[in-house]
Amino acid sequence: MMRSLSPLLGALALLALGACSSDPQTRRLIASATPFSRPAPVLAPEFAAAERAGTPRFIAAVEARPEAIALFVRQTRSERSGVGTWISGDGAQLMLDDGLLVGSRGFSGDVMAAQLRESAALIHGLSPGVATRLMTLIDGEDHAVTRAFRCQISPGAREDVTIGTRALQAVTVTEACRGTVASFENYYWVVPQTGEIIQSSQWAGTVTGKISLRMAQLGAR
């Protein structure tokens, strides 16, 4: 499964653990990383406030852009919907619903909204099946368009994943989706006992492509 993903997932693991790599390319990637290629000499106030408060955090990387790695901290979480808004130092935002990407702001071609209820139930439940996902995306002409995708959910093998100082066994789940504008595969590492997604690689539209996400600490929903 790991060979199917971008090498950035390895870099994410190193950043989360504060470890070193024997791979010179990975070392250069970490050393040159900037928040989504946009220098932020002054951190966004919302990011700084959330970081000071010690809110949950994860590391994200745009897989098509090796320099684009950033720390995200949780800015808000809706008590009603459970959707959390996460912010980077330069103000880019990701919206996650229990680990599934449902929105983005500050990227090229943002995800304005997503309806993933069917996929979420199968992924968290580690159950095979077919689901329909709806995504509202910003197209090349800056218009919001809603697209439907038919997705096959397939739980796979167990893998060891280390978050912080804890080593966990997670089940790899593939979500293979097809639609009229694109086809893509998302990957999730799910803890069987809790259904928690601790690492993922998720499609964020035709412009941004896939984003790799990895918890920097457990419970970062």
C-alpha positions in Angstrom: 0.0 0.0 0.0 2.7 2.5 0.9 4.3 2.1 -2.6 1.0 3.3 -4.0 1.3 6.7 -2.2 3.6 9.7 -2.5 7.0 9.5 -0.8 5.7 12.5 1.2 4.0 10.1 3.6 7.4 9.1 4.8 8.4 12.7 5.3 5.2 13.2 7.3 6.1 10.4 9.6 9.6 11.9 10.2 8.2 15.4 10.9 5.6 14.0 13.3 8.2 12.0 15.2 11.0 14.5 15.0 13.2 11.7 13.6 15.9 11.7 10.9 16.1 10.0 7.6 19.0 8.3 5.9 17.5 9.3 2.5 19.2 12.6 1.4 16.2 13.5 -0.8 13.9 13.3 2.3 16.4 15.3 4.3 16.3 18.1 1.7 12.5 17.9 1.5 12.2 18.5 5.3 14.9 21.2 5.4 13.3 23.2 2.6 9.7 22.8 3.6 7.6 26.0 3.7 3.8 26.3 4.4 2.3 25.6 1.0 5.0 27.6 -0.8 3.7 30.8 0.6 6.2 32.4 3.1 4.4 33.6 6.3 6.8 36.0 8.1 3.8 36.8 10.3 1.7 33.8 11.4 -2.0 34.1 11.0 -3.5 35.3 14.3 -5.9 32.4 14.4 -3.1 29.9 14.0 -1.0 31.5 16.7 -3.9 31.6 19.1 -4.8 27.9 18.5 -1.2 26.8 18.8 -0.8 28.7 22.1 -4.0 27.0 23.4 -2.5 23.6 22.6 -5.3 22.4 20.3 -4.9 19.2 18.4 -2.6 19.3 15.3 -1.7 17.3 12.2 0.8 17.6 9.4 -0.3 18.0 5.8 1.5 17.8 2.5 0.3 18.5 -1.0 1.6 15.4 -2.8 2.2 17.1 -6.2 4.4 19.8 -4.6 7.3 18.4 -2.6 8.0 21.7 -0.8 4.4 22.1 0.4 4.4 20.7 4.0 2.7 22.5 6.8 1.5 22.1 10.4 -2.2 22.5 10.9 -3.9 23.2 14.3 -7.6 23.0 15.0 -9.1 26.4 14.9 -12.8 25.5 15.6 -15.0 22.4 15.8 -18.8 22.5 15.3 -20.6 20.9 18.2 -23.6 20.2 16.0 -21.9 18.7 12.9 -18.6 17.6 14.4 -16.7 19.2 11.5 -13.4 20.7 12.5 -11.7 23.7 10.8 -7.9 23.4 10.8 -5.6 26.3 10.0 -1.9 26.6 8.9 0.5 29.3 9.8 -0.2 31.2 6.5 -4.0 30.9 6.9 -4.8 28.0 4.6 -7.7 25.9 6.0 -8.9 22.3 5.8 -12.2 21.1 7.1 -12.3 17.5 8.4 -15.3 15.4 9.4 -13.9 12.7 11.7 -10.8 12.5 9.6 -12.4 12.8 6.1 -11.7 15.9 4.1 -14.9 17.9 3.4 -13.6 21.3 2.6 -10.5 23.5 1.9 -9.8 27.2 1.7 -6.7 29.0 0.4 -5.7 26.3 -2.1 -6.1 26.5 -5.8 -9.5 25.0 -6.8 -10.9 24.6 -3.3 -13.3 22.0 -2.1 -16.3 24.1 -1.0 -18.2 21.2 0.5 -18.5 17.4 0.4 -21.2 14.9 1.4 -19.4 11.7 2.4 -21.8 10.0 4.8 -21.9 6.7 2.9 -18.1 6.5 2.5 -17.6 7.5 6.1 -19.8 4.8 7.5 -17.9 2.1 5.5 -14.4 3.5 6.2 -14.9 3.9 10.0 -16.6 0.5 10.2 -13.9 -1.2 8.1 -16.6 -2.6 5.9 -16.4 -3.3 2.1 -19.1 -1.7 -0.1 -20.0 0.9 -2.6 -20.8 4.6 -1.8 -21.7 7.8 -3.5 -19.8 10.9 -2.6 -20.8 14.5 -3.7 -18.1 17.2 -3.9 -18.6 20.9 -4.7 -15.4 22.1 -6.3 -14.1 25.4 -7.7 -13.4 24.8 -11.4 -10.8 26.5 -13.7 -13.3 29.4 -14.3 -13.8 30.0 -10.6 -17.3 28.5 -10.6 -18.6 26.2 -7.9 -19.7 22.9 -9.5 -21.0 19.8 -7.7 -19.8 16.4 -9.0 -20.9 12.9 -8.0 -18.4 10.0 -7.6 -19.1 6.3 -7.2 -16.7 4.8 -4.8 -15.6 1.2 -3.9 -14.5 0.9 -0.3 -12.0 -1.9 0.3 -10.4 -2.7 3.7 -6.9 -4.2 3.4 -4.0 -5.3 5.5 -2.9 -4.2 8.9 0.1 -1.9 9.2 2.1 -0.5 12.1 1.8 3.3 12.4 3.6 5.3 15.1 2.0 8.5 16.3 4.0 10.5 18.9 5.4 7.8 21.1 2.7 5.2 20.5 2.8 2.4 18.0 -0.6 1.4 16.7 -1.9 -1.2 14.4 -4.1 0.3 11.7 -6.1 -1.2 8.9 -5.5 0.3 5.4 -8.7 1.2 3.6 -8.9 2.1 -0.1 -11.7 4.3 -1.5 -11.5 4.0 -5.3 -13.8 6.7 -6.9 -14.9 7.3 -10.4 -16.8 10.3 -11.8 -17.2 12.2 -15.1 -14.4 14.7 -14.4 -11.9 12.5 -12.5 -11.0 9.2 -11.0 -8.9 8.9 -7.9 -8.0 6.6 -5.0 -8.0 7.7 -1.3 -6.2 5.8 1.4 -7.0 5.7 5.1 -5.2 4.1 8.1 -8.0 3.3 10.5 -7.6 2.0 14.1 -9.9 -1.0 14.4 -10.9 -0.5 18.1 -12.0 3.1 17.7 -12.5 3.7 13.9 -10.1 6.7 14.2 -8.3 7.7 11.0 -4.7 8.5 12.0 -3.2 8.9 8.5 -4.7 9.4 5.1 -4.1 10.5 1.5 -7.2 12.3 0.1 -8.2 13.9 -3.2 -8.9 17.6 -3.0 -9.9 18.4 -6.5 -8.4 18.4 -10.0 -6.2 21.4 -9.3 -4.8 20.6 -5.9 -4.7 16.9 -6.3 -4.1 14.7 -3.3 -3.2 15.8 0.2 -1.5 13.6 2.7 -2.6 14.0 6.4 -1.0 12.5 9.5 -1.8 13.1 13.1 0.9 14.7 15.2 -0.9 13.4 18.3 -3.7 11.0 19.0 -7.2 12.3 19.3 -6.7 15.0 16.7 -10.1 14.9 15.2 
